[in-house]
Amino acid sequence: MTHHFPRRRRLFAVALTVAMGAPLLGAATAAAHPTPPAASVLQDKAQSKVVRQLDKQDTTTFWVRLDSEADTSAARRTKKKTDKDRAVIEAKTAHADKSQKALRALLKKAGAHYTPYWITNTVEVTGDKALAEKIAARPEVASIEADTVLRLPDTMKGKAEPGVDGVEWNVDAIKAPKVWDEVGTRGEGVVIASIDTGVDYQHPTLLNSYRGRKTDGSYEHAYNWFDATASCPGNAPCDDYGHGTHTMGTMVGDDGDGNAIGVAPGAQWIAAKGCTTEGCSQDALLSAGQWILAPTDAIGQNPRPDLAPDVVNNSWGGDVVDTWYKSMVQAWVDAGIFPAFSNGNAGPDCATAGSPGAYTNTYASGAFDSEGKIAAFSSRGSGENGAIKPDIAAPGVDVRSAAPGGGYAVESGTSMASPHTAATVALMWSVSPAIRGDIAATERLLDQTAIDADDTTCGGTAANNNVYGEGRLDAYAAVNATPRGPLGAVSGTVTTDGSPLAGATVELDGPMYATATTGEDGTYALPKVMVGDYAVKVSKFGYVTSTSTATVTEGATTTRDAALGVAPRATLTGTVRTQGGPEAGATIEVTGAPVTATTADDGGYALELPAGSYQLKVTPVSRCAAVGTFAVEAAEGANTEDLTLPSRTDNFGTTCQVTKDTVFPAGTTKLNTSSEYDGSAGLALPFPVALYGRTYRSASANVEGFLSFEQSVNLSANGTLPTAGLPNGTLYPFWDNLQIASDNGGLYWASRGTAPHREIVVEWRNMVPSADRTQKLSFSVVIGEDGTYSFHYSNPVGAYAKGTGATIGAENADGTDALLYAYNEDAVTDGLAVAFRPDRSAALSGTVTDANDGKAVSGASVTVSRDGKQVATGTTASDGAYLVQVPATDRADCTVTVSAAHYTADTRTVSLAAHTTERAATALNTGLVTVTPKTAMTLVVPVGETRQRTLTLANSASAADYTVKEADGAGWFSAAPAAGRLDKGKQQKAVLTFDTTGLTPGTVLKGTVVIASDSGRAPETRVPVTLVVPAYQAALDAGAGKAFTDHEGDTWGPDQKYTAGSYGFIGASTKVSTTNAIEDTADQKLLRTAREGALEYRFDNVPDGVYRIDLDFAELGRAGAGSRVTDVLAEGVLQVSDLDIVKETGGSYRALTKTLTVKVTDGQLNLRLVAVADEETLVNAVRITQRPDLTPAG
């Protein structure tokens, strides 16, 4: 997309050209466009992104790059820094005026908005497609490129590290304090600039070193500050992000009060704001880059090259190698300004260095931590044209420095590393005017004095590799290696067999280190050498090295000649192989020697070398092989060395191998996509698959050529991998702006094979690149349940269909790891198959079932341990299946534990190795505990009393532990036993006790008795409980003379006659009893007595409320059906009419219970019994209970 920024002071587009005598160019009004030339020219010269923008928008902003560069060689021959600077500007502006003249005229005539930049010979243009086609038709136009914004490298919040003697750890780590104390410089006399997000110029650690601060404490920002983004209020420096303040603090910060955060606190600083919170735009960066060469006044006028800085730090950059800013950097170098850059935060993968840090003309820093170890995020090389990158490593983890507003922040990133290097250059140049402005000499000293760090995982040597570069920065050694104090010179001639020898290297090692190379006449000269004694070494490839000594005296030239003999010759032959077999077309380089070779079709190579020890760097053609470095011995004569290249791999261990399809894997079932252009289709996978250690059961296939397992995202613009941006957890067989062709095109899928070798096929059939709808291809993904997957391609027609706009690879779930096969490269051919496999993983799969019922156990955990340490985990799905990717290399025994809640864990030993697949079925044992009864309980327990109930627990399966408790831990509940273990086939009675001691009468308590057990299918039985604590209860065993306690623990008092204020029966009546057994009752004694002839039971002084009346009946004589019939009234309301005990029970001595619910409002409960047949009334038991939990009937 096009990014819009505030209008800026376009001083570098016009002001400097005016100062040098060029005309002032401005924007004109719009005019009609003449007929454009052929669109194919635009296609050839313009980036596809620009073409797409022009197709979709009326106008867009783009950049025009001219096909020529200014000749700045005159600046390189100039001695004084200001003269160098001025010579660069004159050459650059003059060339831009000349080469851009016709283009500017075209733009002016078209009324286009445009801004020319002399520093890179480019023009920023806003226009439409017709104008772009005209521009592309001009012969001097090399390319038309998209307007982009570089994001600032992501820094990470760090943790504070302890300082050393009041100095931050990072400053001490490069030995800067030793420079201050022993050499006596803190960077005085040197000016450091930064292009960043700005600077808080009033920060306590920065205000005194700001060049714009006057001696009286006031400020002059002209020539010292430039806001290329026009985002700071007024003309004063600001920092709306914090990044620039932090980096500047590391270079020069010191408040003199314990915050020694800077490496060169004696240096001065100036700054150009080229970045905002949104990123760093191209026009802002180029404007800032021009200002660095010649700072201007507050309105962008009157440039002064004499006020240009000595060093410029650049803690910004992109993710890929793009030479857009290279000529800007070269202008600084030619002007004697040291270009320090961060190397990027895209590690730990190889080939992640981005530009400008990856350029051959920048000096880029990687980041190491307080233990001296490279940071995982630090980008690795190689860089442009295979250059070793980073150049050096500096502290970049947990760096404490200044933050806007006067505070401090601890940050991590290579943004934090580069300032250490920039400030070290300030220390070097402060004490050594002899090398000030000599970029090459300064870089050599930094390289030579760096502390070697051996890490060749990304190529290079122990002394110079793509992880640490030349090694860890040593400011003390670098400063001490500079020529300073009394100086002399060394010169001489190197010959061989009496003839001059060009290209020989002469090295001096003594009070300082110096090196030179002989010219065509065999001579060399080192004009600035500290006095003292030196060891002299002269060497050249193919010759025997010469050693001698030399003494250098002040103001004199010491001559040291050398004669080198030809070294014995050796022949080295062999075969280069990859995982896929012999590697044709591989390039073999000999480190330090001008000898290369390319392997033949059979992978064979041959090298002619002087006898000796060498390191070979082999760069494959195959995208699945990595660069290999090999140490070899080449003895005089014939030697054979076969070389096997390592596979390219990501952090997870994924590798790939290129093969050729005999049959293209196709889908059989068409997926319904949401759109033919950027739509997607969900896919429920028939079995689990694994990607980067995660297991998935569903996926989303996108028309744009990727299969995502984490989320469904529509993205037309492809990018490189890995990236934190969505989607992640994705396979990218061909990520591009695609659409479905009308002729039988679409997304298809199929499942094939049998476990454990099943595969899922997802096919993109007849897909068309949106950039050119005449092109077409089909491709598919095959995913195996063993963790492997492969990409397949059929009939690609056209460049886009072959991958020139596509991303091919795989990425993990959080966008931190990926294996990128190709990015915008012509990489696809008909029948191509790329097979991926996790080389450091094994696949463990299986199903988990319940041993009792044989059905799946969902949510079971699978844990894999090796040597007592957990290495992988998984979880079963609803079908009980699981798949776990287990880190593995050599075969080793692993402990696999399958567990689930309420099941007995299963543990077994499985032997696993990389690339193996193991499958096992596991049946987990568990109990099967049942509870009776499990229906809801209601207990009525007066205050201060207890009641008990009994539950029976039975287990018909594996032994199981159990507990019995009230869900909320109610104090009125207890169980005995409350816990235990129940073996298979056993039962256990659990006695529940309900105690109302201390409870409030008239309340109702709710609870749940929870019986928990190790029963996988039913781990809990919950029995609801209602505990009623009545405010009143009276129970009478009618006709009985003693109290009785029934089987539920309730007490029934003896029958009594009513007296006022109490309760009892009313009316002439008699007691009736029997010794016969009463059927249908658990309480024989209660039913064997009765009262016959009572008219009423009356209860005085009862609290108003709802009452339950329990009446028990049993005919104790020979009365037949119809002879004893009774109406029952409560509170004056007929509750039971025509009650005939014998009729309802079927005979005498059979129990009958009636339950009534009534409401009392007058403090007295009246229960009347009315005989409506021959026999008198009869009742065996009467109980009334206040029940706040009930409502009256009717």
Rosetta blueprint (number, residue, H / E / L):
1 M L
2 T L
3 H L
4 H L
5 F L
6 P L
7 R L
8 R L
9 R L
10 R L
11 L H
12 F H
13 A H
14 V H
15 A H
16 L H
17 T H
18 V H
19 A H
20 M L
21 G L
22 A L
23 P L
24 L L
25 L L
26 G L
27 A L
28 A L
29 T L
30 A L
31 A L
32 A L
33 H L
34 P L
35 T L
36 P L
37 P L
38 A L
39 A H
40 S H
41 V H
42 L H
43 Q H
44 D H
45 K H
46 A E
47 Q L
48 S H
49 K H
50 V H
51 V H
52 R H
53 Q H
54 L H
55 D H
56 K H
57 Q L
58 D L
59 T L
60 T E
61 T E
62 F E
63 W E
64 V E
65 R E
66 L E
67 D L
68 S L
69 E L
70 A L
71 D L
72 T L
73 S H
74 A H
75 A H
76 R H
77 R H
78 T L
79 K L
80 K L
81 K H
82 T H
83 D H
84 K H
85 D H
86 R H
87 A H
88 V H
89 I H
90 E H
91 A H
92 K H
93 T H
94 A H
95 H H
96 A H
97 D H
98 K H
99 S H
100 Q L
101 K H
102 A H
103 L H
104 R H
105 A H
106 L H
107 L H
108 K H
109 K H
110 A H
111 G L
112 A L
113 H E
114 Y E
115 T E
116 P E
117 Y E
118 W L
119 I L
120 T L
121 N L
122 T E
123 V E
124 E E
125 V E
126 T E
127 G E
128 D L
129 K H
130 A H
131 L H
132 A H
133 E H
134 K H
135 I H
136 A H
137 A H
138 R L
139 P L
140 E L
141 V E
142 A E
143 S E
144 I E
145 E E
146 A E
147 D L
148 T L
149 V E
150 L E
151 R L
152 L L
153 P L
154 D L
155 T L
156 M E
157 K E
158 G L
159 K L
160 A L
161 E L
162 P L
163 G L
164 V E
165 D L
166 G L
167 V E
168 E L
169 W H
170 N H
171 V H
172 D H
173 A H
174 I L
175 K L
176 A H
177 P H
178 K H
179 V H
180 W H
181 D H
182 E H
183 V H
184 G L
185 T L
186 R L
187 G L
188 E L
189 G L
190 V L
191 V E
192 I E
193 A E
194 S E
195 I E
196 D E
197 T L
198 G E
199 V L
200 D L
201 Y L
202 Q L
203 H L
204 P L
205 T L
206 L L
207 L H
208 N H
209 S H
210 Y E
211 R L
212 G L
213 R E
214 K L
215 T L
216 D L
217 G L
218 S L
219 Y E
220 E L
221 H L
222 A L
223 Y L
224 N L
225 W E
226 F E
227 D E
228 A L
229 T L
230 A L
231 S L
232 C L
233 P L
234 G L
235 N L
236 A L
237 P L
238 C L
239 D E
240 D L
241 Y L
242 G L
243 H H
244 G H
245 T H
246 H H
247 T H
248 M H
249 G H
250 T H
251 M H
252 V H
253 G L
254 D L
255 D L
256 G L
257 D L
258 G L
259 N L
260 A E
261 I L
262 G L
263 V L
264 A L
265 P L
266 G L
267 A L
268 Q E
269 W E
270 I E
271 A E
272 A E
273 K E
274 G L
275 C L
276 T E
277 T L
278 E L
279 G E
280 C E
281 S E
282 Q H
283 D H
284 A H
285 L H
286 L H
287 S H
288 A H
289 G H
290 Q H
291 W H
292 I H
293 L H
294 A L
295 P L
296 T L
297 D L
298 A L
299 I L
300 G L
301 Q L
302 N L
303 P L
304 R L
305 P H
306 D H
307 L H
308 A L
309 P L
310 D L
311 V E
312 V E
313 N E
314 N E
315 S L
316 W L
317 G L
318 G L
319 D L
320 V L
321 V L
322 D L
323 T H
324 W H
325 Y H
326 K H
327 S H
328 M H
329 V H
330 Q H
331 A H
332 W H
333 V H
334 D H
335 A L
336 G L
337 I L
338 F E
339 P E
340 A E
341 F E
342 S E
343 N L
344 G L
345 N L
346 A L
347 G L
348 P L
349 D L
350 C L
351 A L
352 T L
353 A L
354 G L
355 S L
356 P L
357 G L
358 A L
359 Y L
360 T L
361 N L
362 T L
363 Y E
364 A E
365 S E
366 G E
367 A E
368 F E
369 D L
370 S L
371 E L
372 G L
373 K L
374 I E
375 A L
376 A L
377 F L
378 S L
379 S L
380 R L
381 G L
382 S L
383 G L
384 E H
385 N H
386 G H
387 A L
388 I L
389 K L
390 P L
391 D L
392 I E
393 A E
394 A E
395 P E
396 G L
397 V L
398 D L
399 V E
400 R E
401 S E
402 A E
403 A E
404 P L
405 G L
406 G L
407 G E
408 Y E
409 A E
410 V E
411 E E
412 S E
413 G L
414 T H
415 S H
416 M H
417 A H
418 S H
419 P H
420 H H
421 T H
422 A H
423 A H
424 T H
425 V H
426 A H
427 L H
428 M H
429 W H
430 S H
431 V H
432 S L
433 P H
434 A H
435 I H
436 R L
437 G L
438 D L
439 I H
440 A H
441 A H
442 T H
443 E H
444 R H
445 L H
446 L H
447 D H
448 Q H
449 T H
450 A L
451 I E
452 D L
453 A L
454 D L
455 D L
456 T L
457 T L
458 C L
459 G L
460 G E
461 T L
462 A L
463 A L
464 N L
465 N E
466 N L
467 V L
468 Y L
469 G E
470 E L
471 G L
472 R E
473 L L
474 D L
475 A H
476 Y H
477 A H
478 A H
479 V H
480 N H
481 A L
482 T L
483 P L
484 R L
485 G L
486 P L
487 L E
488 G E
489 A E
490 V E
491 S E
492 G E
493 T E
494 V E
495 T E
496 T E
497 D L
498 G L
499 S E
500 P E
501 L L
502 A L
503 G L
504 A L
505 T E
506 V E
507 E E
508 L E
509 D E
510 G L
511 P L
512 M L
513 Y E
514 A E
515 T E
516 A E
517 T E
518 T L
519 G L
520 E L
521 D L
522 G L
523 T E
524 Y E
525 A E
526 L E
527 P E
528 K E
529 V E
530 M E
531 V L
532 G E
533 D E
534 Y E
535 A E
536 V E
537 K E
538 V E
539 S E
540 K L
541 F L
542 G L
543 Y E
544 V L
545 T L
546 S E
547 T E
548 S E
549 T E
550 A E
551 T E
552 V E
553 T L
554 E L
555 G L
556 A L
557 T E
558 T E
559 T E
560 R L
561 D L
562 A E
563 A E
564 L L
565 G L
566 V E
567 A L
568 P L
569 R E
570 A E
571 T E
572 L E
573 T E
574 G E
575 T E
576 V E
577 R E
578 T E
579 Q L
580 G L
581 G E
582 P E
583 E L
584 A L
585 G L
586 A L
587 T E
588 I E
589 E E
590 V E
591 T L
592 G L
593 A L
594 P L
595 V L
596 T E
597 A E
598 T E
599 T L
600 A L
601 D L
602 D L
603 G L
604 G E
605 Y E
606 A E
607 L E
608 E E
609 L E
610 P E
611 A L
612 G E
613 S E
614 Y E
615 Q E
616 L E
617 K E
618 V E
619 T E
620 P L
621 V L
622 S L
623 R L
624 C L
625 A E
626 A L
627 V L
628 G E
629 T E
630 F E
631 A E
632 V E
633 E E
634 A E
635 A L
636 E L
637 G E
638 A E
639 N E
640 T E
641 E L
642 D L
643 L E
644 T E
645 L L
646 P L
647 S E
648 R L
649 T L
650 D L
651 N L
652 F L
653 G L
654 T E
655 T E
656 C E
657 Q E
658 V E
659 T E
660 K E
661 D L
662 T L
663 V L
664 F L
665 P L
666 A L
667 G L
668 T L
669 T E
670 K E
671 L L
672 N L
673 T L
674 S L
675 S L
676 E L
677 Y L
678 D L
679 G L
680 S E
681 A E
682 G E
683 L E
684 A E
685 L E
686 P E
687 F E
688 P E
689 V E
690 A E
691 L E
692 Y L
693 G L
694 R E
695 T E
696 Y E
697 R E
698 S E
699 A E
700 S E
701 A E
702 N E
703 V L
704 E L
705 G L
706 F E
707 L E
708 S E
709 F L
710 E L
711 Q L
712 S L
713 V L
714 N L
715 L L
716 S L
717 A L
718 N L
719 G L
720 T L
721 L L
722 P L
723 T L
724 A L
725 G L
726 L L
727 P L
728 N L
729 G L
730 T E
731 L E
732 Y E
733 P E
734 F E
735 W E
736 D L
737 N L
738 L E
739 Q E
740 I E
741 A L
742 S L
743 D L
744 N L
745 G L
746 G E
747 L E
748 Y E
749 W E
750 A E
751 S E
752 R E
753 G L
754 T L
755 A L
756 P L
757 H L
758 R L
759 E E
760 I E
761 V E
762 V E
763 E E
764 W E
765 R E
766 N E
767 M E
768 V E
769 P E
770 S L
771 A L
772 D L
773 R L
774 T L
775 Q L
776 K E
777 L E
778 S E
779 F E
780 S E
781 V E
782 V E
783 I E
784 G E
785 E L
786 D L
787 G L
788 T L
789 Y E
790 S E
791 F E
792 H E
793 Y E
794 S E
795 N E
796 P E
797 V E
798 G L
799 A L
800 Y H
801 A H
802 K H
803 G L
804 T L
805 G L
806 A L
807 T E
808 I E
809 G E
810 A E
811 E E
812 N L
813 A L
814 D L
815 G L
816 T L
817 D L
818 A E
819 L E
820 L E
821 Y E
822 A E
823 Y E
824 N L
825 E L
826 D L
827 A L
828 V L
829 T L
830 D L
831 G L
832 L E
833 A E
834 V E
835 A E
836 F E
837 R E
838 P E
839 D L
840 R L
841 S E
842 A E
843 A E
844 L E
845 S E
846 G E
847 T E
848 V E
849 T E
850 D E
851 A L
852 N L
853 D L
854 G L
855 K L
856 A E
857 V L
858 S L
859 G L
860 A L
861 S E
862 V E
863 T E
864 V E
865 S E
866 R E
867 D L
868 G L
869 K E
870 Q E
871 V E
872 A E
873 T E
874 G E
875 T E
876 T L
877 A L
878 S L
879 D L
880 G L
881 A E
882 Y E
883 L E
884 V E
885 Q E
886 V E
887 P E
888 A L
889 T L
890 D L
891 R L
892 A E
893 D E
894 C E
895 T E
896 V E
897 T E
898 V E
899 S E
900 A L
901 A L
902 H L
903 Y L
904 T L
905 A L
906 D E
907 T E
908 R E
909 T E
910 V E
911 S E
912 L E
913 A L
914 A L
915 H L
916 T L
917 T E
918 E E
919 R E
920 A E
921 A E
922 T E
923 A E
924 L E
925 N L
926 T L
927 G L
928 L L
929 V E
930 T E
931 V E
932 T E
933 P L
934 K L
935 T L
936 A L
937 M E
938 T E
939 L E
940 V E
941 V L
942 P L
943 V L
944 G L
945 E L
946 T E
947 R E
948 Q E
949 R E
950 T E
951 L E
952 T E
953 L E
954 A E
955 N E
956 S L
957 A L
958 S L
959 A L
960 A E
961 D E
962 Y E
963 T E
964 V E
965 K E
966 E E
967 A L
968 D L
969 G L
970 A L
971 G L
972 W L
973 F E
974 S E
975 A E
976 A E
977 P L
978 A L
979 A E
980 G E
981 R E
982 L E
983 D L
984 K L
985 G L
986 K L
987 Q E
988 Q E
989 K E
990 A E
991 V E
992 L E
993 T E
994 F E
995 D E
996 T L
997 T L
998 G L
999 L L
1000 T L
1001 P L
1002 G L
1003 T E
1004 V E
1005 L E
1006 K E
1007 G E
1008 T E
1009 V E
1010 V E
1011 I E
1012 A E
1013 S E
1014 D L
1015 S L
1016 G L
1017 R L
1018 A L
1019 P L
1020 E E
1021 T E
1022 R E
1023 V E
1024 P E
1025 V E
1026 T E
1027 L E
1028 V E
1029 V E
1030 P L
1031 A L
1032 Y L
1033 Q E
1034 A E
1035 A E
1036 L E
1037 D E
1038 A L
1039 G L
1040 A L
1041 G L
1042 K L
1043 A L
1044 F E
1045 T E
1046 D L
1047 H L
1048 E L
1049 G L
1050 D L
1051 T E
1052 W E
1053 G E
1054 P E
1055 D L
1056 Q L
1057 K E
1058 Y L
1059 T L
1060 A L
1061 G L
1062 S L
1063 Y E
1064 G E
1065 F E
1066 I E
1067 G L
1068 A L
1069 S L
1070 T E
1071 K E
1072 V E
1073 S E
1074 T L
1075 T L
1076 N L
1077 A L
1078 I L
1079 E E
1080 D L
1081 T L
1082 A L
1083 D L
1084 Q H
1085 K H
1086 L H
1087 L H
1088 R L
1089 T E
1090 A E
1091 R E
1092 E E
1093 G L
1094 A L
1095 L L
1096 E E
1097 Y E
1098 R E
1099 F E
1100 D L
1101 N L
1102 V L
1103 P L
1104 D L
1105 G E
1106 V E
1107 Y E
1108 R E
1109 I E
1110 D E
1111 L E
1112 D E
1113 F E
1114 A E
1115 E L
1116 L L
1117 G L
1118 R L
1119 A L
1120 G L
1121 A L
1122 G L
1123 S L
1124 R L
1125 V E
1126 T E
1127 D E
1128 V E
1129 L E
1130 A E
1131 E L
1132 G L
1133 V E
1134 L E
1135 Q E
1136 V E
1137 S E
1138 D E
1139 L E
1140 D E
1141 I H
1142 V H
1143 K H
1144 E H
1145 T H
1146 G L
1147 G L
1148 S L
1149 Y L
1150 R E
1151 A E
1152 L E
1153 T E
1154 K E
1155 T E
1156 L E
1157 T E
1158 V E
1159 K E
1160 V E
1161 T L
1162 D L
1163 G L
1164 Q L
1165 L E
1166 N E
1167 L E
1168 R E
1169 L E
1170 V E
1171 A E
1172 V L
1173 A L
1174 D L
1175 E L
1176 E L
1177 T L
1178 L E
1179 V E
1180 N L
1181 A E
1182 V E
1183 R E
1184 I E
1185 T E
1186 Q E
1187 R L
1188 P L
1189 D L
1190 L L
1191 T L
1192 P L
1193 A L
1194 G L
